[in-house]
Amino acid sequence: MSDQTRSEDRYIVVGVDSSHGSKAALRWALAQARLTGATVEAVAAWQQPATYEYSYGAVPFPSPGDSIATTAEKVLTETVAEVVGTSDQPVDVRVKVAHGPAAQILLEAAAGAELLVVGSRGHGAFAGMLLGSVSQHCTHHAPCPVIVVPDDVKPRTSP
């Protein structure tokens, strides 16, 4: 029996909320997946805001007829498409939208993953903090290694 994991079982989870930090994290995860042959699972979480009047965060106010979940999925899909672009080195990317607190959703998704990749800050009430509450929670509780990517990091490219 081989100790090596089958390539289809190898995946990297990345938290995506359309912020600059999450886009940098997604770029980093894509570059790592190209190097290792892993799949990238882009994950977004959503919650019902306490009131729509004061709803700030990763998901814009839903259009009439759209649910918050539908809007979250649309934002995630558009963000992944923007970051993946027209790469000549394609990576298998799955998208997942789940209801619940972002840190909890990411930790659940990371069970069995090679890595969990998050931005240093996202769309939150304290977006100016050096390390956001979600990334901090993930570094303390993840079931796998965690990479926290600052939003100004550019991925390396092969010569």
C-alpha positions as CSV (number, residue, x, y, z in Angstrom):
1,M,0.0,0.0,0.0
2,S,1.3,3.5,-0.9
3,D,1.6,6.3,1.6
4,Q,1.2,8.8,-1.1
5,T,-2.2,10.6,-1.4
6,R,-3.9,10.3,-4.7
7,S,-3.8,13.6,-6.6
8,E,-7.6,13.8,-6.8
9,D,-7.7,13.7,-3.0
10,R,-5.3,16.6,-2.6
11,Y,-6.9,20.0,-2.1
12,I,-6.3,23.4,-0.8
13,V,-9.1,25.4,0.9
14,V,-9.1,29.1,0.5
15,G,-11.5,31.6,2.0
16,V,-12.8,34.1,-0.5
17,D,-14.9,37.2,0.3
18,S,-14.0,39.5,-2.7
19,S,-11.7,41.6,-0.5
20,H,-8.1,42.4,-1.7
21,G,-6.8,40.0,1.0
22,S,-8.9,37.1,-0.1
23,K,-8.0,37.7,-3.8
24,A,-4.3,37.6,-2.8
25,A,-5.0,34.4,-0.8
26,L,-6.7,32.9,-3.9
27,R,-3.8,33.8,-6.2
28,W,-1.3,32.2,-3.7
29,A,-3.5,29.0,-3.4
30,L,-3.7,28.7,-7.2
31,A,0.1,29.1,-7.5
32,Q,0.6,26.4,-4.8
33,A,-1.9,24.1,-6.5
34,R,0.0,24.4,-9.8
35,L,3.2,23.3,-7.9
36,T,1.6,20.4,-6.1
37,G,-1.1,19.2,-8.4
38,A,-3.8,19.9,-5.9
39,T,-7.4,21.1,-6.4
40,V,-8.4,24.5,-5.0
41,E,-11.7,24.8,-3.1
42,A,-12.7,28.4,-2.9
43,V,-15.1,28.8,0.1
44,A,-17.4,31.7,0.9
45,A,-19.6,32.0,4.0
46,W,-22.7,34.1,4.5
47,Q,-25.0,35.0,7.4
48,Q,-28.3,36.8,7.6
49,P,-27.5,40.3,8.8
50,A,-29.2,41.5,11.9
51,T,-30.7,44.3,9.9
52,Y,-30.5,45.1,6.3
53,E,-30.0,48.8,7.0
54,Y,-26.6,48.2,8.5
55,S,-25.5,45.2,6.5
56,Y,-21.8,45.7,5.8
57,G,-19.4,43.0,4.8
58,A,-18.4,40.6,2.0
59,V,-21.7,40.2,0.4
60,P,-23.4,43.3,-1.2
61,F,-27.0,44.0,-0.6
62,P,-29.0,41.4,-2.6
63,S,-30.8,42.5,-5.8
64,P,-34.6,42.2,-5.7
65,G,-35.6,38.6,-6.0
66,D,-32.1,37.3,-5.0
67,S,-31.3,35.7,-1.7
68,I,-28.2,36.4,0.3
69,A,-27.0,32.9,-0.6
70,T,-27.5,33.5,-4.3
71,T,-25.6,36.9,-4.1
72,A,-22.8,35.2,-2.1
73,E,-22.5,32.5,-4.8
74,K,-22.5,35.1,-7.6
75,V,-19.8,37.2,-5.8
76,L,-17.7,34.1,-5.2
77,T,-18.0,32.9,-8.8
78,E,-17.1,36.3,-10.2
79,T,-14.1,36.7,-7.8
80,V,-12.8,33.3,-8.8
81,A,-13.2,34.1,-12.5
82,E,-11.4,37.4,-12.1
83,V,-8.5,35.9,-10.2
84,V,-8.1,32.8,-12.3
85,G,-8.4,34.8,-15.5
86,T,-7.0,33.3,-18.6
87,S,-4.2,31.4,-17.1
88,D,-2.2,29.1,-19.5
89,Q,-1.7,26.8,-16.5
90,P,-5.2,25.8,-15.5
91,V,-6.0,24.6,-12.0
92,D,-9.1,22.6,-11.0
93,V,-11.2,25.1,-8.8
94,R,-14.3,24.1,-7.0
95,V,-16.5,26.7,-5.3
96,K,-18.5,26.3,-2.2
97,V,-20.9,28.7,-0.4
98,A,-22.1,27.8,3.0
99,H,-24.3,29.5,5.7
100,G,-22.6,30.2,9.0
101,P,-19.8,32.1,10.6
102,A,-16.8,32.4,8.2
103,A,-14.2,30.9,10.6
104,Q,-16.4,27.9,11.4
105,I,-17.2,27.2,7.7
106,L,-13.5,27.4,6.7
107,L,-12.5,25.1,9.5
108,E,-15.1,22.5,8.5
109,A,-14.0,22.8,4.9
110,A,-10.4,22.3,5.8
111,A,-10.9,18.9,7.4
112,G,-8.9,16.7,5.2
113,A,-7.3,19.5,3.2
114,E,-3.5,19.9,2.7
115,L,-3.7,23.6,3.5
116,L,-6.1,26.3,4.5
117,V,-5.2,29.7,2.9
118,V,-6.8,32.9,4.1
119,G,-6.1,36.6,3.6
120,S,-4.8,38.6,6.5
121,R,-7.9,40.8,6.5
122,G,-11.2,40.6,4.8
123,H,-14.5,42.5,4.7
124,G,-15.3,43.1,8.4
125,A,-16.0,45.8,10.8
126,F,-12.3,46.1,11.6
127,A,-10.8,45.6,8.1
128,G,-7.8,47.8,9.1
129,M,-6.5,45.3,11.6
130,L,-3.3,43.6,10.8
131,L,-4.7,40.1,11.3
132,G,-8.4,39.7,11.0
133,S,-10.6,37.7,13.5
134,V,-11.3,35.0,10.9
135,S,-7.6,34.4,10.0
136,Q,-6.6,34.5,13.6
137,H,-9.3,32.0,14.6
138,C,-8.2,29.7,11.7
139,T,-4.5,29.8,12.7
140,H,-5.5,28.6,16.2
141,H,-8.0,25.9,15.4
142,A,-7.4,24.5,11.9
143,P,-7.0,20.8,11.3
144,C,-4.3,21.4,8.8
145,P,-1.4,23.9,8.1
146,V,-2.7,27.5,7.6
147,I,-1.1,30.1,5.3
148,V,-2.1,33.8,6.0
149,V,-1.4,35.9,2.9
150,P,-1.1,39.7,3.2
151,D,-3.1,41.5,0.5
152,D,0.1,43.0,-1.1
153,V,1.9,39.7,-1.8
154,K,2.4,38.8,-5.4
155,P,2.7,35.0,-6.3
156,R,6.1,33.9,-7.7
157,T,6.1,32.8,-11.3
158,S,8.4,30.2,-12.8
159,P,11.4,31.6,-14.9
